[in-house]
Structures are given as structure tokens and as C-alpha cells.
Amino acid sequence: MIKDRNNQPLSRSAVAVDPYQDCRAVLHALPAIERISEIDIALEEVAQNPTSNATFHRKKLLRMHDAARLEAGLVTPAQLQRENSPSQSLDFTTAKIVWKSRVSAGS
């Protein structure tokens, strides 16, 4: 049983229900190639909904999309890591640290 901060049991109405759970369950049952195209469609639909539930659903769909691409052999783990890396295109071998003194508020 789920309990709140005071270690009291929560009622069924107090437990958040994921409205997109069934959708993801159906997608998980599909073969990888079909799953990729269905996830693309679901991502377009959920983009129109700015709720927090929709945001978490979109993030879970993106993870499922990456997993399906790996399962189907369309990408390697290294390729997927490069795609998802925010600093993928940056070359840090020539980076330099520039030290500048700061003006303090008390001066």
C-alpha cells in the first residue's frame, strides 16, 4: 500500500494514475519496426498537450523510441549515445579556460 509523508495509507483517489499507461503497454507489445512508426505518431499527438502527464509520457515515448531503434538494429549504442549527447558536436581538445577577476559587491 502506498503511504503519504506521515506514513498514513493513501486513498485510491490520492494516488496519481498515469492516463497514458495503457497506450505505452500497447506500444510495447508491437514489433520494434512497427513500434517506431507508432511512437512517431503518438509523439505528434502528445505534442499538442502541455500537461505534466503528457510531458512525462513524451519523455517515456522518446526512451521507447531509442530502445526500439536499438532492438531493430537501426543504430548502435555508440551512435545513440552520440545522438543524445548535448555536447556531441563540440571539440574540447582545443578548449581554454579564461580566468577573469570578478568585481565584488562590497567594493
Secondary structure as UniProt FT lines:
FT   TURN            5..6
FT   HELIX           12..14
FT   TURN            19..20
FT   HELIX           21..29
FT   HELIX           32..46
FT   TURN            47..48
FT   HELIX           52..72
FT   HELIX           77..84
FT   TURN            86..89
FT   HELIX           92..94
FT   TURN            105..106
//
